[in-house]
Amino acid sequence: MIADNLLKIEQEIQDSCALVHRDPKEVTLVAVTKSVDSATAEKLIEQGVKNCAENRVDKLLQKKQDLVNYPDVKWHLIGNLQRRKVKLIINEIDCFHALDSLKLAEEIQKRATKPLDCFVEVNVSGEASKHGFSPEELVPFIESLVALSKIKVVGLMTMAPKEASAKQIRKVFGTLKELRDLVHSKGFSHAPCTELSMGMSQDFQLAIEEGATFIRVGTALFKDEEEQ
Ligand SMILES: *Cc1c(COP(=O)(O)O)cnc(C)c1O
């Protein structure tokens, strides 16, 4: 069943790319394994998935340990990270998708042993419940990272609002792309900012049409499997 889900999603990625004349190779599927156990995640890896994500530090560490026989898998932390947990996780991951404060960046700087690919989280929709910088805060924040050698801003990340229309969701994703282009155009060496992490099970097709280069998909991959 996982194999069928994966095939279907890969086809949908290709179809969305074709619609807007993009190369599917530009889009990385990040499999969000937070709702399944390690054995289920392993089935997906056996199908060739190379990028896995968790939103909690303890669960990521556990999965990574359980799946140590798959050293090619890249691990992405996609959830909010508390400063006191940075030292536990920061040298265990390949990519962090939710950089949302200068204090967190400074703690990463202190604890990381090598530069880490990070996405800065942007709260495009302005919902009070969401983490991330407002569009106005974004460029000053990225400028403030210039001396932090362990932080490489590879791109921007956002979450679409829940219960929104396709039109509203597109607008959020389109705005993130404009912000990405703005930051990229500044030519910061610490912030090449070429990537866009946006789109989940419900909206990854819209996200791809709007320029996503990393989509974070959970539920759609594990439909009809046991949930943990
Ligand atoms: C859970 C989660 C996802 C995946 O959501 P699905 O709807 O299960 O595809 C993506 N991004 C973040 C930040 C998440 O927490």
Ligand as a Chemical Component Dictionary entry (heavy atoms), coordinates in Angstrom:
data_LIG
# 
_chem_comp.id                   LIG 
_chem_comp.type                 NON-POLYMER 
_chem_comp.pdbx_formal_charge   0 
_chem_comp.three_letter_code    LIG 
# 
loop_
_chem_comp_atom.comp_id 
_chem_comp_atom.atom_id 
_chem_comp_atom.alt_atom_id 
_chem_comp_atom.type_symbol 
_chem_comp_atom.charge 
_chem_comp_atom.model_Cartn_x 
_chem_comp_atom.model_Cartn_y 
_chem_comp_atom.model_Cartn_z 
_chem_comp_atom.pdbx_ordinal 
LIG C1 C1 C 0 2.984  16.972 9.909  1  
LIG C2 C2 C 0 3.664  17.991 9.099  2  
LIG C3 C3 C 0 3.680  17.889 7.697  3  
LIG C4 C4 C 0 2.993  16.778 6.929  4  
LIG O1 O1 O 0 1.594  16.942 6.986  5  
LIG P1 P1 P 0 0.614  15.928 6.237  6  
LIG O2 O2 O 0 -0.662 16.680 6.184  7  
LIG O3 O3 O 0 0.540  14.705 7.083  8  
LIG O4 O4 O 0 1.169  15.662 4.895  9  
LIG C5 C5 C 0 4.385  18.869 6.993  10 
LIG N1 N1 N 0 5.022  19.879 7.620  11 
LIG C6 C6 C 0 5.007  20.019 8.960  12 
LIG C7 C7 C 0 5.723  21.179 9.573  13 
LIG C8 C8 C 0 4.327  19.083 9.749  14 
LIG O5 O5 O 0 4.314  19.235 11.077 15 
# 
loop_
_chem_comp_bond.comp_id 
_chem_comp_bond.atom_id_1 
_chem_comp_bond.atom_id_2 
_chem_comp_bond.value_order 
_chem_comp_bond.pdbx_ordinal 
LIG C1 C2 SING 1  
LIG C2 C3 SING 2  
LIG C2 C8 DOUB 3  
LIG C3 C4 SING 4  
LIG C3 C5 DOUB 5  
LIG C4 O1 SING 6  
LIG O1 P1 SING 7  
LIG P1 O2 DOUB 8  
LIG P1 O3 SING 9  
LIG P1 O4 SING 10 
LIG C5 N1 SING 11 
LIG N1 C6 DOUB 12 
LIG C6 C7 SING 13 
LIG C6 C8 SING 14 
LIG C8 O5 SING 15 
# 
